Every structure is written in C-alpha cells, then in structure tokens.
Amino acid sequence: MNKKYFGTDGIRGTVNKGNINGDMFFKFGLAAGTFFKNQKKSKQTAIIAKDTRLSGYTLEPALVSGLTSAGMHVYTLGPLPTNGLAMLTKYMKANMGIMITASHNPYYDNGLKLFGPDGLKLSDKIERKIENLIDKKIDKQLSNPKVLGRVKRLENATEEYIKILKKNFPKNFNLKKLKIVIDCANGAGYKSGPKLLQSLGAKVISIGIKPNGLNINEKCGSTVPKKIQQAVKKYRAHIGISLDGDADRVIMCDENANIIDGDQIIAALAKRWKNKKMLRGGVIGTLMSNYGVEKFFKFNNIKFLRANVGDRYVKEKMKKNNFNLGGEQSGHIILGKFATTGDGLLVALEVLFSLRKGKKASTFFNVFKKTPQILENITVRDKNIINEIKVKKAIKLTKNLINGQGRMLVRKSGTEPKIRIMGESQNKKLLIKCINIIKKEIR
C-alpha cells in the first residue's frame, strides 16, 4: 500500500505548496508526538535539528507547536547534520528525533526525516501509523493544558556531535600532515565540518560555509563536485570532501582531482575492512550501484546484495543480514560499526584514518573499474506515467535490447517529481539508444 505523505526518505516538497507548510507541520508534529508518547511513558522527549533553509524558521515553530500540543518536551538543536541528530537522539534517550531538511534539493524545498529512539529512520509500518494519526481529528490528540510540553534550546549540539564522532577513533589520531578541501554546501554541516577537521590538526580550505537561507546546495556540495576538484587543484590538497545540504552524503576527490563517488568509497572501505577483519557479513548496495562494483565484490569473495534506493532500505537490509557496511552511489554510506544512518563526516573520517600513514587517496580508491553508466532525470507532472502501457513496452524493449550487454533501471524518484533512468553497458551507442527510447515515450 502506498503511503500518503512519506516518500523514500521522509516527507519532502516545495515550501508553501502541498504538504510543506506551517499547518501541515503542526499536524505532523502532533501526530508523531501522539504516536511516540504512547510508545514510551517515561521521558516523552523529542529533539529537532535542521539545515540552513530560510523556510526552517517558518516550519520549525509549527512542528514544535504540534509536538508540545501532544505533550512532548522538545529540545531544538539548530543547524546540525542529519546523523548528528540521529546520534544525539540515541545519546539523549529521546523518544524521537526530527530533522527539518530537504537534503540535496534546492532551497525552495523542505521536509522532515524522522528517527526513533534507537537512532534509526522509521519503518514503513510506523510511518503508516503516523499517517493515520495525521488524518484524524486534531482535538482527539491535544493534551490537557496541565501536561503540555516544554521547549528548550541546546547550544552545544555541534560540540557534542563532534565528540561522539571522535570517540570512534584512537585518541592519538590526527590530521596534522593533511591539507583538506571541504565543501559544506552552505548546509547543515557548515559549522561541524571545518570545526571537526581543524580540531584534528588538518589544514582546511572551506567552501560553502556562508549560508544565507537561499544558497543551500546552490552550485556547490555533493551534487556539484566540480567545486572541490577546482579547489584541490588550486591549493594542491591531499583530498577533497563534498557534503550535501544535510551532510548525510559525501562525494570525495583524490589529490589528482578525480571525483570519487559512493560506490568507489564503499569498495575501498570494504577492501580495507576485510583485510582488517572488520567487515561483517558483506556489503549492501542498491539497484543503482555500479555493475563494476558488483564484479569487484564477487572477485574478492565479498558478499554483495542490492536493496531498494534509499539509505533507509539499505540500513534495513544491513540489519536483516547482519552486515555492517552499505550505501549508495550518491554518497549515502552507512558504517554500521559506528552509525545508524548516512554520515558524510563520519565516512570522511574513516577514509582519512586510512590515509594517516601517508597513503595517497588515489591509491586507496583505485580498487575497481566502473562500468560506463548514464543517468537521466526527467521532470514529470505525474510520476505514475511510468505505469502507462507505452512506457512499460519501451522499458521491456530496451531490457531485451541490452540483455547480456548491460542493464536498464527505470524508477520513480522518491523525493522529487521525476522519473530516473539509469543504464549501464560497455556498448555506449546501444546504451544511448535504449535511454532515448524510454525518454521519448515519457515525454
């Protein structure tokens, strides 16, 4: 059964259109607060963090009002990476954590990501239960005036998050010999990113650390890695790190200014973890993971499974199979040994820890050859066009054409009004032909 409000990664959309407005955020807060208040009687606490979008000032008070109306006590943390919120939700023993963000989307979008007391994103089952409460009459969920929630601002959330990150590594770990470029996308990691690296002794060149509410992800961050390429060349840095708007993704760049995507980072870490006997079970990728990385894992006797697109589904499959490493090509990478969701800064630290003895980033990441891949995103009015007969026929035709020479994947975006087409093959002419066949029918 399809969900009404939640997509593959929380709730997301354009501000003051559809469900992304103060009225709905009050209802989201009231429904989520009502659900979690009934799960754990002792503390009844929610914590809220956000990225740097201007709309956060509109949506956060509405969300807080809904939560406190349900009788939940609320701590607001201000701008903080998504996994910082997840970590602090667990650390503070809160009932729930809510991140106000639209991740890598432009400033005019916003949304919510919800976490349970274990720091994990909510399951489809729980999201459906909250959706049922959203649509119920408000007066049945409002608390007695005597037991309304209270609100407090925590000013040290960034420092606490950095402390938790650093505890995962030896006390003598430092980055004193490294020159690092970091692009924070004018987003949630604009304080914690540079501060973390500087505290470890690195020489840091920072980009995207001047948010103005409207420039989050604008020509910067993990979706525009050209920024770190240029800066790595200019400053002759050892490595570049590029985060997205809520810092749960990371794309990197080696000292030669070659872009390193999520598949390459996962493969390099899996190889190292296997050699160090740290890898448990195997690796979870997604339907979008490059075929080259699948061949690499097979050659190295590392079990590899694919999950649906979305780091929540990656984590669910990791948990089900007892694996401790997984992620997406886009840079959502989950280090199960340390975290419950994607964390760009944590992944960057694990890579930097691997380079601490002078190993070059280009050597560390050079573990497999990517199969040529083309990605196309088509904006549509109705994503259900993918189910129309002519489109289904086009998809079937292309899969038959490319059979034995590659693969095709066509899916709805879970976060935007787009159809995503992905094709992989060494035969580039055939690949382009197949993608054009599908594009023609969708358009």
N, C-alpha and C positions, 0 to 999 in steps of 0.2 A: 504494500500500500504506500503510495506517495505521500510525503509529508507536505503540509500546507505552508509552513513558514521556514523550516530549516532546510538548508542545502547540504552539500558535501562537507562544508566547513562552517557550520553555524548559520547565522542569518546575515544576509548582505544585500545591499541595493543602493539606489540613488536617494540621497537625503531629501526629505520632504516630498517623496513620491512613494506610493505603495505602502510598505510596512516600516519604512525608516523615518519615523517622526516621533515627536515627544509623546503623543497619545499612545502609540503602539509600544514605545519603550516603557511607559508606565505599566502597560498590560503585561509585557514580557517580564518586568521585574516582579510584579505582583504574582504572576503565575509561577515563575521559577522559585520565588521566595516561599510561596504556599507549598510547593512540592517538597523542597528541601527541608523546610521547617518540620514537616511531618515525618521525615526520614530519621532525624537525629534531634532528640529533645534537649540535649544538654547545652549547646553553645548558641545555636541559631545565628550564625555569623556568615556574612558574605564579604568578599573583598573585590574591589573593582580597580582595574588599570585601564589605560587607553593609549592610543597612539597620538599623533600630533595634529589631527584634523580639526579644523575650526568647528565643525559640527559636533565635536565631542562636548563642547561647552553647552550645547543645546540638549544633547541626548543623555549625558551623564546625570544631570539633576532629575530628569524624568525617570530614569532607571532606579536611582536612589529612592525616589518617592514611592515607586512601586514596591521595592523591597522592604522599606521601612513600614509601609502600609500593611504588609503581610506579617509584620512583627519581627523582621530580620534586622540585626545590628549590622552596620555597614562600615567598612574601612575603605577609604579611597586612597590610591597609591600614586596617582598622576601617571605621566608617561613612563612606560616600562615594557620591555619585550614580553611577548606572549608567554614564553616559558618561564620568565621571571615571575609572572602571575601564577602559573601552574605550580612552580616550586614553593612560592610563599603560601599558596592555598593549603598545600600539604603541611608545610612547616608551622603555620599558624593554627592548624587543625580547624580550619574553617569548614562550614558545610559546603560552600561553593565558591568558585572564582569566576568572574565575568570580565572578559577582555572586550573593550569597545574598539573595534578596528574593522577595516575592510582590506587588511593585509596589503597586497601589491596593487590594489586598484587605485584609480585616481582620487584626488581629494574630495570630489563631489559624491563619492560613495562612502558608506559606513555600514557598520553591522555589529554583531555580537559573536563571541566564541565562549561557550560555557564549559566549565570544568567541575568535576565532582570533588569530594574531599580527598580522594586519592591522587589528585592532580591530573587525572585522565579526562580527555574530552568525553562528553556524554554519548551513550549508545543511542542507536535509532529508537530503541524501545522507550528510553527515558525521554527523549526529545518528543516522541508522540504523546506521552503522558502530559508533558508541559504544554504541548499544543492544545490538548483537550481543555486544560485549565484556562488558556488564553481566551478561548471562545465562550467560557462560562460567564454568568453574570458577575460583575465586579463585587457587588455588595456581599456576596456569599464568601468572599476571600478576605475582606477587610478586617483587620484586627480591632479589638476593643481599644479605646483610647489609652487605657492604662498600660497596655503591653505593646505599644508602637515601638519600632526600632529606633536606635540612636545612630548618629553618624560621626565618624572621626577621621581626620586626615593623617596619614602616616608619611612623614617627611623623609624617612631614611630607607625607603624601599630599594632604591638603586644600590646603596651600600650593602644592604642585606643580601640582595641578589648576587652581587659580585663576590661576597664572602662565601656563599653557597657554591658558586662556580669554582672558586679557587681551592675549596676543600677537596675537590675531586683529584687534585694533583699534589705531588710531593711539595713540602714546604720550601725546598731549595730550587724549585722550578722558576726560571726567569727567562726573559726575552732580551737581555741586555745587548746581544750581538746582532739583533734583527732590526731592519728598517721595514716598517709595515704601512701599507696604504689601507685605510678602511673607509668605505662609503656607507654611511648610515641612512641614506635615502630620505633625509630630513624627517625621519620617523621615530618610532618608539625607542630605538637603540642609540639615539644621538648623544645621550649622556653616558650610558653604561658602556658602550663600545670603546670609545677612546680612553675612558677612565680605567677600564679593566686592563687594556694593553699597556697603558702608561704605568700602572701600578706594578706591572711585572718587568718594567725597565726597558721596554721597546722604544725605539724612536718612531713616533707615529705621525703620519700625514693623514689628516682627517678631511673627508669630503661629506657633504650632505648633513651638516650639523647645525644648520641655521633654519629650523622650521619656522614658518610664518602662518601655518594653518592651511595654506593653499598649495604648498610646494612639495608635499609628501609624494615620493616616487616620481617626481617630475624631472625627466631627463637624467635620472640618477638611480642608484640602487641596483638590486639583483636583476631587474628586467632590462637595465641599460648598462651592462658590464664594461662597455667601451670606456666609461669614466675611469675605472681602476686600471684598465690597460694603458691609457694615456699617462696616468699618474705614476704607475710602476716604471714606465719608460723614462719619464721626466726626472724622477727622483732616484732612479736606479735602486728601487726597493727589492727586497728579497721575496715579497709575496703581497698580493692584494686580496682584500676581503670585502665583499659587497653584500649587504643585508637588504631585506625588503622592508616595507612600511612597519610591520610589527616584529621584525627581526627573528622570525621563526624559519626563514630561509637564508641560505648562504650560497653564493656563487664566488669562486675564487679565481686567481690569476697567478701564474708562476712568474719567476724572475725574468723570463723571456717574453712576458706579456701575452702568453697563451691562456685563453679562457678555460677554466676547469668547471664543468657542470656537476650536478649532484651525482650522476652515475659514476663519474670519474673519482669523485671524493669517496663515495661508498666503496668502490672497488679497491682503492688504495688502503682505506682503513680496514676493510675485510682481510686483505692480504697481511697487513701488519698484525691485526688481532689474531689471525690464525697462527702466524709464526710465534706469537707470544702466548698462545694457548688461552686467549681472552675471548675468542669467538665462540658463542654458544649456539648450537643448532645449525645456523646458516644465516641467510640474508633474505629479507623480504623487499621486493621491488614493487612496481605497479605495471599496469598494462602499457604505460608509456616508457618503461625502462628500455634502453637501447639493446638491440639484439646482440651487439658486440659484448656487452657486459654479461649477458646470459651465457655466451660461449666461454668467456673468461672464467666464470664461476664453475662451469662444467669441467673445463680443463684442469682447474685447481682443486677439484673434488670438494667444492663448497656448495652445499645445498641452496638452491635458489627457487623462491616461489613468488608469484605475482599476485598482488591484491588490487582491488578497485582503486581508481585515482582518488587521492585524498589521504593526508597523513594519518587521519583518524582510522581509516581502514587498514593502513599499514600497521599501526600500533595494535589494532585488534588481532590481526593475523600473527604479529610477533608474539603477542601474549598467548594466543591459542596454540602456537607451535613451539613456545618456549625459546624463541630466537632473541638475540639481544642487539641486532643491527638491522636497520631497514630505512627506506626513504624513497624519494622521488628525484627524477632528473632535474626538476625545477629548483632543487636545493633544500626541500623539506627533508631533513635527515634526523632520525631518532637513534640516539645512543642509549639503548635500553639499560646499559650498566649504570647510567647517570641520570637519565631524564625520562619523562613520560610523554613528551611531545617534541616537535622540532625546535631546535635552538641554534640559530646561526652562530652565536658567540661561543657556545659550548663546543660545537663542531670545529670552529676555527681554532680553539684552544687545543683540542685533541690533535689536530693537524700540526700546529706549532710545536706541541710537545714531541711529535715525531721528528721534527726538524731541528731539535735543540742541540744536536751534536754536530751541526754543520752540514747536514744533508740538504741538497738543493730541492726546491719544490718541484722543479721539472722532472727530477729523477724519481721522487716519491710518487708523483701522479702518473707516471708513464708505465701503466700496467696492462692496458688493453687498447685495441684499435676499434674505434667506433664504426658501426655500420652507418653509411650515409642515411640521414633522416631528414624528412621535410615535414614541417608543422605549418598548418594553415588554420587560422581562426576566422570564421565567418559570422559577422553580426546578423542576427535574425530577429524578426518580431516575435515569432513563436518557435521555441525550441522543439516542439512536437513535430515540426516539419520532417525531422529525422525518421518518423514513423510512416510517412507517406509512401505509397506503393512505388512511385517512380524513383524516390531516393533509395528505398530498400533494394530495388532492382539494380541501381547504379552501384551500390556498395557490394552487392553479390557479384556483379560483373567484374569489378576491379579485384576482388579477392580471388576470383578464378584466373584472371589475367596474371596476377603476381604470384600465384601459388608456386611454391618451390624456389622462388627467387627473392622473396621478402615477405612483408606483411603489411596489412592496412588496418587502421583502427579509426572509427568514426564515433564520436560520442557528444552528448550534451555537456556543456560546461555546468558545473555545479554552483558557480559563483557569479556568472555573467550571462547576458543574453546572447550566447554564441554557440555555434557548432564547431567542435575541434576535430580537425582531420590530421591524422599522422600516418605517414608511410615510410617504410624502411626497405632499402634494396641497394645492392651494388650497381644495379641497372638503373641509372638516373633517368634515362629517357622514358623507360617504362613507368617509373615512379611518378614523374611529372604528368604523364598521360593519364594514369589512374586518378591522381588528385584532381585533375581538370575535369574528368568525367563526373566526379561527385560534386565538385563546386558548381558546375553548370546546372545540375538538377536542383541543388539547394537554392541557387539564386534565381 
